[in-house]
Amino acid sequence: MDAIGLIVEYNPLHNGHLYHIEQAKLSYPNTKIIAVMSGNFLQRGEPALLNKWVRTKLALDAGIDLIFELPYAHAVQKADQFAWHSVKLLTALNVKAIIFGSEIGSIKPFSKAYQQWMSCDIDHTLRPLERMKLLHNKTHNPVFASPNNTLGFWYYYAAKQQNSPVIIDTIQRKAADYHDDNFHGTIASATAIRQSLSRNTDYTMVVPFYTAEALSTQTHITWEHLYPKLRHILLTTPTQQISLFGLVSEGIEHRLQTAALSAHTFEDFLKLVKTKRYSLTHLQRICAHILTQTTQIDLDNCQSLSYLRLLGSSPCGFKYLRTIRKTCPLPIVTSLKQTDSLLATIEYTATLAYDVETHLNEFQRKPCLSIE
């Protein structure tokens, strides 16, 4: 019994994601689909619009067989680290291939990009994003040019560096690019859908009916929703303690606290804190670590996976789990109380910070099930 892996956030799940799932099934027929999904906080430091349990149920409705959680400490990371841990998790689950969406639709440019990355003479001490920009200027390889392509590169890089037996494959994205804020018939990016929600315009043609229902009935969590909690922490916590949180460096803790004094919205807060040195994404990750009380020492001590947490499964997914459980190199848990890992402790704290209502029974929470 074979399985293939998808690395997802589903913020929210839309028709483009359905296309990804359908094409993955066509490319690898008669396989189970395993998704590794960020929890309540996402790679770019944003809170998920819908909590992880709602998004797990949507993934099951869309035809995913197993959904595993990418722990907070591995999800709220730069693209290379996010990819590294995602590939590590799916490799442990013995997937045959990992399939991602890209603007290119062919894996050959990614293979070439890996060779160019490993052989180039560009300063290796540069930050990965800066190095990518220089490599794009030098090689004109489109892999280095857009967020989906560069994230795909990091999946390929991680598999190669880990000596993973997993095949890294790609399918071409349909119509909408990552930052595209337009609707293209029934296809739109998650960014465009979130903008539509904020403007209170119709988005139902670009999402499946079950996503539309969830978006119309569930609370939407945004940074504006969480900013009062963040602001309270910044204004009541000693500066020295703020400096210990993840990614806080070079005295930015002073700038954060000063901005919190006058900014009454998260949007205004970011405008006051933003500098050329720090991207909005980097600042959002800092804010997430402060909100969740995650220190840099915590992050440094969470470099390895210590468990695999199942969020949801179909009956077919459970059958697959039974075939690999004995050979899986990591314990598969269905609730956080089954592990005393630091990863699990951080996960619980992050869920509490995300929303009081959704943290209830987090240690006892059982996975979502679909009925076929």
Backbone hydrogen bonds, N-H to C=O, Kabsch-Sander energy under -0.5 kcal/mol:
donor,donor_aa,acceptor,acceptor_aa,energy
4,I,32,K,-2.9
5,G,97,A,-3.4
6,L,34,I,-2.5
8,V,6,L,-0.6
8,V,36,V,-2.5
11,N,12,P,-0.7
13,L,10,Y,-0.7
15,N,206,V,-2.4
17,H,14,H,-0.7
18,L,14,H,-1.7
19,Y,15,N,-2.2
20,H,16,G,-1.9
21,I,17,H,-2.5
22,E,18,L,-2.8
23,Q,19,Y,-2.8
24,A,20,H,-2.1
25,K,21,I,-2.1
26,L,22,E,-2.0
27,S,23,Q,-2.3
28,Y,24,A,-2.0
31,T,28,Y,-0.6
32,K,2,D,-2.4
34,I,4,I,-3.1
34,I,32,K,-0.6
35,A,66,L,-3.1
36,V,6,L,-2.5
37,M,35,A,-0.6
37,M,68,F,-3.1
38,S,8,V,-1.4
39,G,70,L,-0.8
42,L,46,E,-3.1
45,G,42,L,-2.1
48,A,40,N,-2.8
55,R,51,N,-2.3
56,T,52,K,-2.0
57,K,53,W,-1.9
58,L,54,V,-2.0
59,A,55,R,-2.1
60,L,56,T,-2.1
61,D,57,K,-2.2
62,A,58,L,-1.6
63,G,60,L,-1.4
64,I,59,A,-2.3
65,D,33,I,-1.9
66,L,33,I,-1.8
67,I,312,G,-2.5
68,F,35,A,-2.9
69,E,309,R,-2.3
70,L,37,M,-2.8
74,H,71,P,-1.8
75,A,71,P,-2.1
76,V,72,Y,-2.4
77,Q,75,A,-2.1
82,F,78,K,-2.7
83,A,79,A,-2.6
84,W,80,D,-2.1
85,H,81,Q,-2.3
86,S,82,F,-1.8
87,V,83,A,-2.7
88,K,84,W,-2.0
89,L,85,H,-2.3
90,L,86,S,-2.3
91,T,87,V,-2.4
92,A,88,K,-1.9
93,L,89,L,-1.0
94,N,91,T,-1.8
95,V,90,L,-1.6
96,K,3,A,-4.0
97,A,3,A,-0.6
98,I,167,I,-3.0
99,I,5,G,-2.3
100,F,98,I,-0.5
100,F,169,D,-2.1
102,S,171,I,-2.2
110,F,107,I,-0.5
111,S,107,I,-2.0
112,K,108,K,-2.4
113,A,109,P,-2.3
114,Y,110,F,-2.1
115,Q,111,S,-1.8
116,Q,112,K,-2.5
117,W,113,A,-2.7
118,M,114,Y,-2.4
119,S,115,Q,-1.7
120,C,116,Q,-1.5
126,L,123,D,-1.2
131,R,127,R,-2.4
132,M,128,P,-2.4
133,K,129,L,-1.9
134,L,130,E,-2.0
135,L,131,R,-2.4
136,H,132,M,-2.6
137,N,133,K,-2.1
138,K,134,L,-1.6
139,T,135,L,-3.2
140,H,136,H,-2.4
144,F,141,N,-1.8
145,A,142,P,-1.7
150,T,146,S,-2.9
151,L,147,P,-2.4
152,G,148,N,-1.9
153,F,149,N,-2.1
154,W,150,T,-1.8
155,Y,151,L,-1.6
156,Y,152,G,-2.3
157,Y,153,F,-3.0
158,A,154,W,-2.6
159,A,155,Y,-2.3
160,K,156,Y,-2.1
161,Q,157,Y,-2.8
162,Q,158,A,-2.2
163,N,160,K,-1.0
164,S,159,A,-2.4
167,I,96,K,-2.2
169,D,98,I,-3.0
169,D,167,I,-0.6
171,I,100,F,-2.1
173,R,102,S,-3.1
175,A,173,R,-0.7
176,A,174,K,-2.6
180,D,177,D,-1.0
184,H,187,I,-3.4
185,G,183,F,-0.5
186,T,184,H,-0.6
187,I,184,H,-1.8
191,T,178,Y,-0.5
192,A,180,D,-0.6
193,I,189,S,-1.9
194,R,190,A,-2.5
195,Q,191,T,-2.1
196,S,192,A,-2.2
197,L,193,I,-2.3
198,S,194,R,-2.1
199,R,195,Q,-1.7
200,N,196,S,-0.7
200,N,197,L,-0.7
201,T,196,S,-2.4
206,V,203,Y,-2.0
207,V,204,T,-0.8
211,T,208,P,-0.7
212,A,208,P,-2.2
213,E,209,F,-2.2
214,A,210,Y,-1.9
215,L,211,T,-2.9
216,S,212,A,-1.5
217,T,213,E,-1.0
217,T,214,A,-0.6
218,Q,214,A,-2.5
221,I,49,L,-2.2
221,I,219,T,-0.6
222,T,220,H,-0.5
226,L,222,T,-1.5
227,Y,223,W,-1.9
229,K,226,L,-0.8
230,L,226,L,-2.0
231,R,227,Y,-3.5
232,H,228,P,-2.1
233,I,229,K,-2.0
234,L,230,L,-2.4
235,L,231,R,-2.2
236,T,232,H,-1.3
237,T,233,I,-1.2
241,Q,238,P,-0.7
242,I,238,P,-1.9
243,S,239,T,-1.9
244,L,241,Q,-1.4
245,F,242,I,-1.6
246,G,294,T,-2.7
248,V,245,F,-1.7
249,S,247,L,-0.5
252,I,249,S,-2.0
254,H,251,G,-1.4
255,R,251,G,-0.8
256,L,252,I,-2.5
257,Q,253,E,-2.1
258,T,254,H,-2.3
259,A,255,R,-2.3
260,A,256,L,-2.1
261,L,257,Q,-1.1
262,S,258,T,-0.7
262,S,259,A,-0.8
263,A,259,A,-2.5
269,F,265,T,-2.2
270,L,266,F,-2.6
271,K,267,E,-1.7
272,L,268,D,-1.8
273,V,269,F,-1.7
274,K,270,L,-2.6
275,T,278,Y,-0.7
279,S,277,R,-0.5
283,L,279,S,-2.2
284,Q,280,L,-2.4
285,R,281,T,-2.1
286,I,282,H,-2.1
287,C,283,L,-2.5
288,A,284,Q,-2.4
289,H,285,R,-2.3
290,I,286,I,-2.2
291,L,287,C,-2.8
292,T,288,A,-2.4
293,Q,290,I,-1.1
294,T,289,H,-2.7
295,T,293,Q,-0.6
296,Q,244,L,-2.6
299,L,295,T,-2.0
300,D,296,Q,-2.5
301,N,297,I,-1.8
302,C,299,L,-1.4
303,Q,300,D,-0.5
308,L,331,P,-2.5
309,R,69,E,-0.5
310,L,308,L,-0.7
310,L,333,V,-2.8
311,L,67,I,-3.2
312,G,67,I,-1.5
313,S,368,C,-2.3
314,S,65,D,-2.5
318,F,314,S,-2.0
319,K,315,P,-1.6
320,Y,316,C,-1.8
321,L,317,G,-2.3
322,R,318,F,-2.0
323,T,319,K,-1.0
323,T,320,Y,-0.7
324,I,320,Y,-1.0
324,I,321,L,-0.7
325,R,321,L,-2.0
327,T,324,I,-0.7
328,C,324,I,-1.7
333,V,308,L,-2.6
333,V,331,P,-0.6
336,L,362,E,-0.8
337,K,363,F,-1.8
338,Q,335,S,-1.6
339,T,336,L,-1.6
345,T,341,S,-1.8
346,I,342,L,-2.5
347,E,343,L,-2.1
348,Y,344,A,-2.3
349,T,345,T,-2.1
350,A,346,I,-2.7
351,T,347,E,-2.2
352,L,348,Y,-2.2
353,A,349,T,-2.3
354,Y,350,A,-2.0
355,D,351,T,-1.8
358,T,355,D,-0.6
359,H,355,D,-0.9
359,H,356,V,-0.7
360,L,356,V,-0.5
362,E,359,H,-1.9
364,Q,361,N,-0.5
365,R,361,N,-1.6
368,C,311,L,-3.2
370,S,313,S,-1.9
372,E,370,S,-0.6
